[in-house]
């Protein structure tokens, strides 16, 4: 017997705009989404991306929705959709601040990707972690203008004020904004902060920065650095996987950075 297709999910009945593009918050790749896809996995970096414009129509109440869509729309968390929308807004704002400074834009994406990986194994508030990852270096350019330096302590001084405006415009609640700003104000020196969200951002940043900071370190030196610097079990484990794999030296040099 031929399976009958629900008109609400049949693409023959769709209108322009029911298929659209979404930018991956981790690597910047553009993915095509259908309006009824809850999530897609980015083929470039592997990040699971939620559909910010999910439109389910009759599937929201139909008893056959799971069979039709492959997932239960009643179980789709609205917080997840808002989370993706927040990330998109913050990425756009971060790119606007950095302008043509592609190196720092790429760094923010890299740190966001590592933070997502650690979040899978460490309990923390995702929106605080991801906002911190995207905006943590936002004070660099202002620090260079005012202080003639991109030193960490100067970034920490200048970054929070810039980030506050962006976070408020993005609609983040005031409590979360305060937590993000404190992370930005401590992300190089860790002077007076030790929260799960801060530890994840700290480790994500070091996962990206480690090769640049210690380019000529021997394996033993790297091992000591990793043990001293990393604050989460997941972050430390990832650092070992990336920079001290149990392989031959030739393969170690080819490990992803």
Secondary structure, DSSP 8 states (H G I E B T S, - for coil): ------TTT-GGG--TTSEEEEE-TTT--EEEEETT--EEE-TTT--EEE-TT---GGGGT-TTHHHHHSS-GGG--HHHHHHHHHHHHHHHHHHHHHTT-HHHHHHHHHHHHHHHHHHTTS---HHHHHHHHHHTTTTHHHHHHHHS---HHHHHHHHHHHHHHHHHHHT--HHHHHHHHHHHTTTTT--S---HHHHHHHHHHHHHHHHHHTTT--HHHHHHHHHHH--SHHHHHHHHHHHS-SS-HHHHHTS--
